[in-house]
Amino acid sequence: MGKPIVAIVGRPNVGKSTLFNKLAGKRISIVEDTPGVTRDRVYAQAEWLKYNFTIIDTGGIEPEDNDIISLQMRRQAQMAVEIADVIIFIADGKEGLTASDKEVAQMIRKSKKSVVLVVNKIDSVKQEVSTYEFYNLGIGDPISISASQGLGLGDMLDKVVENFPDDGNEDKDNEYIQIAFIGKPNVGKSSLVNKLLGEERVIVSEIPGTTRDAIDSYLDTEEGKFLLIDTAGIRRKSKVKKEVEKYSVIRTYTAVERADVCVLILDATHDISEQDEKIIGYAHELNKSIMIIINKWDLVEKDTKTTNAYKDKIGKSLSFMTYAPYLFISAKTGQRVHKVLETVKMCYENYCKKIKTGVLNDIISRAVMMKEPPVVGNKRLKIYYVTQIGSKPPTFVFFVNDPNCIHFSYERYIENQLRDSFDFTGTGIKFEFRERKG
């Protein structure tokens, strides 16, 4: 399963965005006293105790207001409720219980989702007496908080994580290589998943956006055990007009976060787009294992130079991740589909690769001898020692005289030397630079 999703809902101007910003640890939502400022959902990552989760800020729900913007805000808040695992229903303790609160609570009850009721703007113990009336909502015990001052948030979050669904498949998922198939709508993600599964498990349609959620399918083969995650396509932001597609974006990004291998699927009959670059760029930033599939290759007129020409064209757009392997297939005809899991497994093995410390230091010492680090400011970088501290992705710590002396061009040089010495095809690698003490 992916990260749990927590939606913050309530009528306008009760402090949803203030709470959201506090949980996110940065100011993302606009905080203003004018009702309706947050007209769209904003989402961010948060953590509490051992849990990582996604939080969604929503526009306020005003049940009796029928103007167009209010109707859109209400619809988007309802959709946030639909995809959420836990709902934080926030009310205003200073204003007290209102008819709108009761109507919103009724909508939430119908969702049958886990709800944590919080009463905001309770800045002192004396004010807590005003929370008792919120028992009348019938959605649990109210928790007093002050989002602006950060009071009571620990108790609230304890209650939130208590309601996270038990991931009964977590141990099972750890046995499987998790693959997220990502890309724009209608490039053939579902068709490929169906071909790999050998059955029509995922709906295939020519209408972009049919797959509105991330769908998991387990597959055991001679190559190994795989968890296939078919995601909704992400359109250019300006074209994301239907609220349901906006929620698909959240699901796609969480699928990327949980995946071991991210497979970008491109349509051979179209050029790579800015949105394709953004999708795979997010996976690259997370140092995920990555491969690129060019689908519908059967529809392209070819000669002996076509494949290399297409690779060169894509390579210019994706110059930031030259390590990703390419595979040209046709999900429709089955052409080279048998190579998909084989390539995924290769990428995953490199994603898990570990290098012995002695060998690693020999390679880095040789690289430094061949090309001395440049002077940054008035100091030259000295690398004393390097060791690998983790995998998935391979992560290396360099102990140096001054981490501020590392220049991005030299870091890239070091990475290229490692890639030339060891096979890291299909995976990002991560560097950390620490000052050696003493």
Phi, psi and omega in degrees: 000156177277186178296143174299150179245129181243121179257133176260116183231163180159173179288170184297148169066032176258357177107022181298312183292325177297316178295316179303312181297324180294317181289323181285340179080008177204161184275100181254309179278146176286129179253117182207153183283350181283122179301140175091010180296316178273092185270343181237166174280144171240141181231153180205170179263144178219165177214149176209129185055236181264007188257136169248136183209166179257133177248143179239126172266138184237159171294150182294144178265117177242093190303326186271354183268123186249015176289162190300315182296317180296321178297319179294317179299318180297315180298318181290323176296321177298321180291325175299319177298320183297321184268350184284150171272324179224142179246128168264111177264117186250133179236167184260112182290333179286320182279335180086179183291132181238167177297325179295320176303317182295321180290321177295317178300322179296319177298318181293320179301322181295335181289339182060026177268160175292133184234136171246116182270122178237142177249114187270168177069029173262094188267354180210163180298324181300327184283345187296337179300334182286351181280343187298327182295341183283351171299334182295345179288338178070029178235032174108180182283130179287141176250125181279131176219164165232101184298322183292326181261353179077020182275136174078002184291329178297314178298320180297314182292325175303317181291322180298309184290335174300331184268001178295140181295141174292126180273087182295341181263005187300312179297320179297316182298327180295339179278348188249144171284119185267121185243123174259120176269115187236160181151175180293165176298148170068028175262353176108021180298309182294323179298319179293316179300316179299321180294319179293323181282335182076019179205161180275073182271331181248134181297129177248128182214151176282351180276116180302140175092012180297317179277102186263357180221169175275124185248128182263137174221130179269141183217121176255125181223177175295333179286336181145192180257131185230143171249113183266123180248106178270120185252159172290149178285147178257122178271171170301141189304321182295340181264356180277085185260323181282132184304323183298325180288330178294325177287332176298326178300315180299314181297323180293316180295322178291329176295320177298318182298322184273344187285153169274314182238129177254124182251110176275123179255126179247154176267118184299339183272000179230154176287156175295141185253168176300326180290324174301316180298321180293318181299307184285334176297325177295317177296322179296318179299329178275003181057040179283164169283136189223139167223159183239126178249129174258108184267167180064031180294339178291342182270358184261132173286129191233153165226192186292344183257354189298314183299310181296323179296320179292319178299316181297320181295315178294320183301327178293324179282328183248043183295342181282351181217071181287352184280348186283131176281155180249146175219126181259120187222174166226108179296330182290314182267344182090003181301119178059014177297329180296344180275348187297304183292328177298316179289320176303315181297319177299314179299318182294319179298322177289328176297330181263001189296143176234137182247134179295142186300318181298314179296319181299315181291328176297316181295315182292320178298318179295321180296319180293323178295322181287327182213108182289142178300146179287161175280128177246117188073245175236022185227146177254138179296136172237126178260115182271325192193147177221142178214152177270128183252357180184171176227176183057057004270165173303124186236127186239137176251127177255124175266119190228174179285325181203112181301337180288349182274354181283123178264143185301327181291326179284325175299319178295322178299314179299317179298317180297324178295319177295317181292327177291332184269330182229151182277101175248030178303131174084009179219144170285157173231151189239136179245142169232139180242122183236144177285132177279124181274142174077000000 
